[in-house]
Amino acid sequence: MSVKTQEPVITRVSDLPTSEARWVALKKVEYVDQVGTARTWEVAVRKTRSAKAGVDAVAMGNIILHPSRPPATLLVIQYRPPLDAYTIEWPAGLVDAGEAAEEAAVREFKEETGYDCSVTSVSPIQAADPGMTNANMQLVMVEVQLKEEDGEEPPLQRLEDGEHIQRVIVPMSEFYDRLVEYAKQDRTIVAAKLFHFAAGIHFAKTNRYGI
Amino acid sequence: MSVKTQEPVITRVSDLPTSEARWVALKKVEYVDQVGTARTWEVAVRKTRSAKAGVDAVAMGNIILHPSRPPATLLVIQYRPPLDAYTIEWPAGLVDAGEAAEEAAVREFKEETGYDCSVTSVSPIQAADPGMTNANMQLVMVEVQLKEEDGEEPPLQRLEDGEHIQRVIVPMSEFYDRLVEYAKQDRTIVAAKLFHFAAGIHFAKTNRYGI
C-alpha cells in the first residue's frame, strides 16, 4: 500500500474527440421547440448509464448516530481533476447495471466510508445540471448506528485503485457553518447538491418569514 | 409574438466534435495524483466562462412576500433538450463578463420571472457536478416584496428568442411535497440543486434525530 502523498498536479489539458472518450461524450441534439422552430443544443452525456437502472448515480445523505455523541454526518474530501481542486461532498457513486438505488447506496457507502448503513429514504430521480447534461442521480438518505464502544475514527475503506478519499465527521449542528468555512480554504470547493441541502436546513432554522 | 404551442421533439442526436462546439467542450485532463501516479480524467467544460467572473452561473432561491398571502417561491418549468424533459428549477442563468453574482441574479430574475427582487445573501462558489465537469455556480437568495394590490399572476417576462419558460408560484409550506409530486409527472424531472434545498428544509422540519 502506497503512502507517498503529494499535491495532485495537472500536466496537460487537451481536446478530446468523443470517439476516443470512454466515460463522457459530447452530443449535438437537434429538436423542434414549442413553437415549431428547429433548434440545436450541445449536451455532455455519460457513456456508462445502464439502460436498466436509468439513473447514473446515487449520493448518500448520511446521519451517524452514537449513544453518547451528537448526531453527525460524514463528508468526503477528494481531489477532483475537472476542478483541479478538492471537493467537499456526501459519499456518492455510479449505479452498476441491474443495481437498485438502495443497493448501490449501501455498497458505495461501505466502500467509501467503511461503514455499514441502513437506508431511510430514496428520492425521486433528479437532474444533475439540466442546461448542460443528461446526468441524473438519486439522493438516498442513510443512517449509521454506532455502539458505545465504537471510536470516532471511521473503519477501513475499500477504495478502488486511484481513489484517495479523506473522511471527516461533522456534527449536524455545525453542518452549514463548516461548509461555509471549507469554501474559504485554498483549492477547495463545496459540491452544489451538498451545499443546497445544508442551506435548506440553515434556511429552515434561521429564516425570518415564519417558514 | 408566436402563440403556437406543441410538445418539443428531438429529431436527431449526433456526436459533436469539440472543435465544432460553441458552448461545451470535451477535454482530457492528464494529472499526477497524490501517490505520484500519472492518470487521466474526461471533463466537460463550458466555453462561456468569463475569466473575470470566474463563475458560470447563478441560481435564484426566491421568496415571494405579499401582505395577505403566505410566503411562496417561484419555480420555472422549461423543456431541457439534454434530458428531453421538462425540468422544475429555480430561475437561473449564466453570468456575463464583468458582472457580479448579485447583478446577474437581479438581471436574470427580472428576465425570467418579470419581478424585481432584492438580494438577501450570496453563497460561496459551488461545484455543479464535480465528477464530470468544472461547471460552477452561486446560489443567490432573493426576496420579492409585493403590494396588497398585486395579483397572483407574475408580470410579463422578457425572454430571449427561443426561451419558453412557464412560472409557477408555490407556497413555501408545500415546497417539498410539490416537488415530489412534480417528479411523478410524465416527462418531468426536478433539478437536483432545487430538490436538495427543499429536502434540507423537509429534513429540518421532520427528522427524528433532534437536529
HADDOCK unambig.tbl for C-alpha pairs under 7 A between the chains (distance, minus, plus):
assign (segid A and resid 2 and name CA) (segid B and resid 35 and name CA) 6.81 0.50 0.50
assign (segid A and resid 4 and name CA) (segid B and resid 35 and name CA) 5.02 0.50 0.50
assign (segid A and resid 5 and name CA) (segid B and resid 34 and name CA) 4.90 0.50 0.50
assign (segid A and resid 5 and name CA) (segid B and resid 35 and name CA) 5.12 0.50 0.50
assign (segid A and resid 6 and name CA) (segid B and resid 34 and name CA) 4.74 0.50 0.50
assign (segid A and resid 6 and name CA) (segid B and resid 35 and name CA) 6.40 0.50 0.50
assign (segid A and resid 7 and name CA) (segid B and resid 34 and name CA) 5.75 0.50 0.50
assign (segid A and resid 8 and name CA) (segid B and resid 31 and name CA) 6.90 0.50 0.50
assign (segid A and resid 8 and name CA) (segid B and resid 32 and name CA) 5.48 0.50 0.50
assign (segid A and resid 8 and name CA) (segid B and resid 33 and name CA) 4.55 0.50 0.50
assign (segid A and resid 8 and name CA) (segid B and resid 34 and name CA) 5.24 0.50 0.50
assign (segid A and resid 9 and name CA) (segid B and resid 31 and name CA) 5.46 0.50 0.50
assign (segid A and resid 9 and name CA) (segid B and resid 32 and name CA) 5.36 0.50 0.50
assign (segid A and resid 9 and name CA) (segid B and resid 33 and name CA) 6.85 0.50 0.50
assign (segid A and resid 10 and name CA) (segid B and resid 29 and name CA) 6.94 0.50 0.50
assign (segid A and resid 10 and name CA) (segid B and resid 30 and name CA) 5.84 0.50 0.50
assign (segid A and resid 10 and name CA) (segid B and resid 31 and name CA) 4.03 0.50 0.50
assign (segid A and resid 10 and name CA) (segid B and resid 32 and name CA) 6.40 0.50 0.50
assign (segid A and resid 11 and name CA) (segid B and resid 30 and name CA) 5.59 0.50 0.50
assign (segid A and resid 11 and name CA) (segid B and resid 31 and name CA) 5.18 0.50 0.50
assign (segid A and resid 12 and name CA) (segid B and resid 29 and name CA) 6.01 0.50 0.50
assign (segid A and resid 12 and name CA) (segid B and resid 30 and name CA) 5.09 0.50 0.50
assign (segid A and resid 13 and name CA) (segid B and resid 27 and name CA) 6.48 0.50 0.50
assign (segid A and resid 13 and name CA) (segid B and resid 28 and name CA) 5.64 0.50 0.50
assign (segid A and resid 13 and name CA) (segid B and resid 29 and name CA) 4.61 0.50 0.50
assign (segid A and resid 13 and name CA) (segid B and resid 30 and name CA) 6.25 0.50 0.50
assign (segid A and resid 14 and name CA) (segid B and resid 27 and name CA) 5.49 0.50 0.50
assign (segid A and resid 14 and name CA) (segid B and resid 28 and name CA) 5.29 0.50 0.50
assign (segid A and resid 14 and name CA) (segid B and resid 29 and name CA) 6.75 0.50 0.50
assign (segid A and resid 15 and name CA) (segid B and resid 18 and name CA) 6.69 0.50 0.50
assign (segid A and resid 15 and name CA) (segid B and resid 26 and name CA) 6.11 0.50 0.50
assign (segid A and resid 15 and name CA) (segid B and resid 27 and name CA) 4.59 0.50 0.50
assign (segid A and resid 15 and name CA) (segid B and resid 28 and name CA) 6.18 0.50 0.50
assign (segid A and resid 16 and name CA) (segid B and resid 26 and name CA) 5.43 0.50 0.50
assign (segid A and resid 16 and name CA) (segid B and resid 27 and name CA) 4.82 0.50 0.50
assign (segid A and resid 16 and name CA) (segid B and resid 28 and name CA) 5.44 0.50 0.50
assign (segid A and resid 17 and name CA) (segid B and resid 17 and name CA) 5.88 0.50 0.50
assign (segid A and resid 17 and name CA) (segid B and resid 18 and name CA) 6.60 0.50 0.50
assign (segid A and resid 18 and name CA) (segid B and resid 15 and name CA) 6.69 0.50 0.50
assign (segid A and resid 18 and name CA) (segid B and resid 17 and name CA) 6.60 0.50 0.50
assign (segid A and resid 23 and name CA) (segid B and resid 42 and name CA) 6.72 0.50 0.50
assign (segid A and resid 24 and name CA) (segid B and resid 42 and name CA) 6.44 0.50 0.50
assign (segid A and resid 26 and name CA) (segid B and resid 15 and name CA) 6.11 0.50 0.50
assign (segid A and resid 26 and name CA) (segid B and resid 16 and name CA) 5.42 0.50 0.50
assign (segid A and resid 26 and name CA) (segid B and resid 26 and name CA) 6.49 0.50 0.50
assign (segid A and resid 27 and name CA) (segid B and resid 13 and name CA) 6.50 0.50 0.50
assign (segid A and resid 27 and name CA) (segid B and resid 14 and name CA) 5.49 0.50 0.50
assign (segid A and resid 27 and name CA) (segid B and resid 15 and name CA) 4.60 0.50 0.50
assign (segid A and resid 27 and name CA) (segid B and resid 16 and name CA) 4.82 0.50 0.50
assign (segid A and resid 28 and name CA) (segid B and resid 13 and name CA) 5.65 0.50 0.50
assign (segid A and resid 28 and name CA) (segid B and resid 14 and name CA) 5.29 0.50 0.50
assign (segid A and resid 28 and name CA) (segid B and resid 15 and name CA) 6.19 0.50 0.50
assign (segid A and resid 28 and name CA) (segid B and resid 16 and name CA) 5.44 0.50 0.50
assign (segid A and resid 29 and name CA) (segid B and resid 10 and name CA) 6.94 0.50 0.50
assign (segid A and resid 29 and name CA) (segid B and resid 12 and name CA) 6.00 0.50 0.50
assign (segid A and resid 29 and name CA) (segid B and resid 13 and name CA) 4.62 0.50 0.50
assign (segid A and resid 29 and name CA) (segid B and resid 14 and name CA) 6.75 0.50 0.50
assign (segid A and resid 29 and name CA) (segid B and resid 81 and name CA) 6.96 0.50 0.50
assign (segid A and resid 30 and name CA) (segid B and resid 10 and name CA) 5.84 0.50 0.50
assign (segid A and resid 30 and name CA) (segid B and resid 11 and name CA) 5.58 0.50 0.50
assign (segid A and resid 30 and name CA) (segid B and resid 12 and name CA) 5.08 0.50 0.50
assign (segid A and resid 30 and name CA) (segid B and resid 13 and name CA) 6.26 0.50 0.50
assign (segid A and resid 31 and name CA) (segid B and resid 8 and name CA) 6.88 0.50 0.50
assign (segid A and resid 31 and name CA) (segid B and resid 9 and name CA) 5.46 0.50 0.50
assign (segid A and resid 31 and name CA) (segid B and resid 10 and name CA) 4.03 0.50 0.50
assign (segid A and resid 31 and name CA) (segid B and resid 11 and name CA) 5.18 0.50 0.50
assign (segid A and resid 32 and name CA) (segid B and resid 8 and name CA) 5.48 0.50 0.50
assign (segid A and resid 32 and name CA) (segid B and resid 9 and name CA) 5.37 0.50 0.50
assign (segid A and resid 32 and name CA) (segid B and resid 10 and name CA) 6.40 0.50 0.50
assign (segid A and resid 33 and name CA) (segid B and resid 8 and name CA) 4.55 0.50 0.50
assign (segid A and resid 33 and name CA) (segid B and resid 9 and name CA) 6.86 0.50 0.50
assign (segid A and resid 34 and name CA) (segid B and resid 5 and name CA) 4.92 0.50 0.50
assign (segid A and resid 34 and name CA) (segid B and resid 6 and name CA) 4.78 0.50 0.50
assign (segid A and resid 34 and name CA) (segid B and resid 7 and name CA) 5.76 0.50 0.50
assign (segid A and resid 34 and name CA) (segid B and resid 8 and name CA) 5.25 0.50 0.50
assign (segid A and resid 35 and name CA) (segid B and resid 2 and name CA) 6.83 0.50 0.50
assign (segid A and resid 35 and name CA) (segid B and resid 4 and name CA) 5.02 0.50 0.50
assign (segid A and resid 35 and name CA) (segid B and resid 5 and name CA) 5.12 0.50 0.50
assign (segid A and resid 35 and name CA) (segid B and resid 6 and name CA) 6.41 0.50 0.50
assign (segid A and resid 41 and name CA) (segid B and resid 81 and name CA) 6.51 0.50 0.50
assign (segid A and resid 42 and name CA) (segid B and resid 23 and name CA) 6.74 0.50 0.50
assign (segid A and resid 42 and name CA) (segid B and resid 24 and name CA) 6.45 0.50 0.50
assign (segid A and resid 43 and name CA) (segid B and resid 82 and name CA) 5.55 0.50 0.50
assign (segid A and resid 44 and name CA) (segid B and resid 44 and name CA) 6.39 0.50 0.50
assign (segid A and resid 71 and name CA) (segid B and resid 209 and name CA) 6.91 0.50 0.50
assign (segid A and resid 80 and name CA) (segid B and resid 130 and name CA) 6.48 0.50 0.50
assign (segid A and resid 80 and name CA) (segid B and resid 131 and name CA) 6.58 0.50 0.50
assign (segid A and resid 81 and name CA) (segid B and resid 29 and name CA) 6.98 0.50 0.50
assign (segid A and resid 81 and name CA) (segid B and resid 41 and name CA) 6.53 0.50 0.50
assign (segid A and resid 82 and name CA) (segid B and resid 43 and name CA) 5.56 0.50 0.50
assign (segid A and resid 82 and name CA) (segid B and resid 130 and name CA) 6.60 0.50 0.50
assign (segid A and resid 82 and name CA) (segid B and resid 131 and name CA) 6.80 0.50 0.50
assign (segid A and resid 82 and name CA) (segid B and resid 132 and name CA) 6.47 0.50 0.50
assign (segid A and resid 82 and name CA) (segid B and resid 133 and name CA) 5.35 0.50 0.50
assign (segid A and resid 82 and name CA) (segid B and resid 134 and name CA) 4.97 0.50 0.50
assign (segid A and resid 83 and name CA) (segid B and resid 130 and name CA) 6.93 0.50 0.50
assign (segid A and resid 83 and name CA) (segid B and resid 134 and name CA) 4.87 0.50 0.50
assign (segid A and resid 124 and name CA) (segid B and resid 180 and name CA) 6.99 0.50 0.50
assign (segid A and resid 124 and name CA) (segid B and resid 183 and name CA) 6.26 0.50 0.50
assign (segid A and resid 126 and name CA) (segid B and resid 189 and name CA) 6.08 0.50 0.50
assign (segid A and resid 126 and name CA) (segid B and resid 190 and name CA) 5.26 0.50 0.50
assign (segid A and resid 126 and name CA) (segid B and resid 191 and name CA) 5.40 0.50 0.50
assign (segid A and resid 126 and name CA) (segid B and resid 192 and name CA) 4.85 0.50 0.50
assign (segid A and resid 127 and name CA) (segid B and resid 189 and name CA) 6.47 0.50 0.50
assign (segid A and resid 127 and name CA) (segid B and resid 190 and name CA) 6.21 0.50 0.50
assign (segid A and resid 127 and name CA) (segid B and resid 191 and name CA) 4.64 0.50 0.50
assign (segid A and resid 127 and name CA) (segid B and resid 192 and name CA) 5.30 0.50 0.50
assign (segid A and resid 128 and name CA) (segid B and resid 129 and name CA) 6.66 0.50 0.50
assign (segid A and resid 128 and name CA) (segid B and resid 191 and name CA) 6.42 0.50 0.50
assign (segid A and resid 128 and name CA) (segid B and resid 192 and name CA) 5.32 0.50 0.50
assign (segid A and resid 129 and name CA) (segid B and resid 128 and name CA) 6.68 0.50 0.50
assign (segid A and resid 130 and name CA) (segid B and resid 80 and name CA) 6.47 0.50 0.50
assign (segid A and resid 130 and name CA) (segid B and resid 82 and name CA) 6.59 0.50 0.50
assign (segid A and resid 130 and name CA) (segid B and resid 83 and name CA) 6.91 0.50 0.50
assign (segid A and resid 130 and name CA) (segid B and resid 191 and name CA) 6.73 0.50 0.50
assign (segid A and resid 131 and name CA) (segid B and resid 80 and name CA) 6.58 0.50 0.50
assign (segid A and resid 131 and name CA) (segid B and resid 82 and name CA) 6.81 0.50 0.50
assign (segid A and resid 132 and name CA) (segid B and resid 82 and name CA) 6.48 0.50 0.50
assign (segid A and resid 133 and name CA) (segid B and resid 82 and name CA) 5.36 0.50 0.50
assign (segid A and resid 134 and name CA) (segid B and resid 82 and name CA) 4.97 0.50 0.50
assign (segid A and resid 134 and name CA) (segid B and resid 83 and name CA) 4.87 0.50 0.50
assign (segid A and resid 172 and name CA) (segid B and resid 211 and name CA) 6.77 0.50 0.50
assign (segid A and resid 173 and name CA) (segid B and resid 211 and name CA) 6.93 0.50 0.50
assign (segid A and resid 180 and name CA) (segid B and resid 124 and name CA) 6.98 0.50 0.50
assign (segid A and resid 183 and name CA) (segid B and resid 124 and name CA) 6.26 0.50 0.50
assign (segid A and resid 189 and name CA) (segid B and resid 126 and name CA) 6.07 0.50 0.50
assign (segid A and resid 189 and name CA) (segid B and resid 127 and name CA) 6.46 0.50 0.50
assign (segid A and resid 190 and name CA) (segid B and resid 126 and name CA) 5.26 0.50 0.50
assign (segid A and resid 190 and name CA) (segid B and resid 127 and name CA) 6.20 0.50 0.50
assign (segid A and resid 191 and name CA) (segid B and resid 126 and name CA) 5.39 0.50 0.50
assign (segid A and resid 191 and name CA) (segid B and resid 127 and name CA) 4.64 0.50 0.50
assign (segid A and resid 191 and name CA) (segid B and resid 128 and name CA) 6.42 0.50 0.50
assign (segid A and resid 191 and name CA) (segid B and resid 130 and name CA) 6.71 0.50 0.50
assign (segid A and resid 192 and name CA) (segid B and resid 126 and name CA) 4.85 0.50 0.50
assign (segid A and resid 192 and name CA) (segid B and resid 127 and name CA) 5.30 0.50 0.50
assign (segid A and resid 192 and name CA) (segid B and resid 128 and name CA) 5.32 0.50 0.50
assign (segid A and resid 192 and name CA) (segid B and resid 193 and name CA) 6.55 0.50 0.50
assign (segid A and resid 193 and name CA) (segid B and resid 192 and name CA) 6.54 0.50 0.50
assign (segid A and resid 193 and name CA) (segid B and resid 193 and name CA) 5.13 0.50 0.50
assign (segid A and resid 193 and name CA) (segid B and resid 196 and name CA) 5.95 0.50 0.50
assign (segid A and resid 196 and name CA) (segid B and resid 193 and name CA) 5.95 0.50 0.50
assign (segid A and resid 196 and name CA) (segid B and resid 196 and name CA) 5.54 0.50 0.50
assign (segid A and resid 196 and name CA) (segid B and resid 197 and name CA) 4.61 0.50 0.50
assign (segid A and resid 197 and name CA) (segid B and resid 196 and name CA) 4.61 0.50 0.50
assign (segid A and resid 197 and name CA) (segid B and resid 197 and name CA) 4.58 0.50 0.50
assign (segid A and resid 197 and name CA) (segid B and resid 199 and name CA) 6.36 0.50 0.50
assign (segid A and resid 197 and name CA) (segid B and resid 200 and name CA) 4.36 0.50 0.50
assign (segid A and resid 198 and name CA) (segid B and resid 200 and name CA) 6.06 0.50 0.50
assign (segid A and resid 199 and name CA) (segid B and resid 197 and name CA) 6.37 0.50 0.50
assign (segid A and resid 200 and name CA) (segid B and resid 197 and name CA) 4.38 0.50 0.50
assign (segid A and resid 200 and name CA) (segid B and resid 198 and name CA) 6.07 0.50 0.50
assign (segid A and resid 200 and name CA) (segid B and resid 200 and name CA) 4.22 0.50 0.50
assign (segid A and resid 200 and name CA) (segid B and resid 201 and name CA) 4.65 0.50 0.50
assign (segid A and resid 201 and name CA) (segid B and resid 200 and name CA) 4.65 0.50 0.50
assign (segid A and resid 201 and name CA) (segid B and resid 201 and name CA) 4.93 0.50 0.50
assign (segid A and resid 201 and name CA) (segid B and resid 204 and name CA) 5.28 0.50 0.50
assign (segid A and resid 204 and name CA) (segid B and resid 201 and name CA) 5.27 0.50 0.50
assign (segid A and resid 204 and name CA) (segid B and resid 204 and name CA) 6.47 0.50 0.50
assign (segid A and resid 209 and name CA) (segid B and resid 71 and name CA) 6.93 0.50 0.50
assign (segid A and resid 211 and name CA) (segid B and resid 172 and name CA) 6.79 0.50 0.50
assign (segid A and resid 211 and name CA) (segid B and resid 173 and name CA) 6.96 0.50 0.50
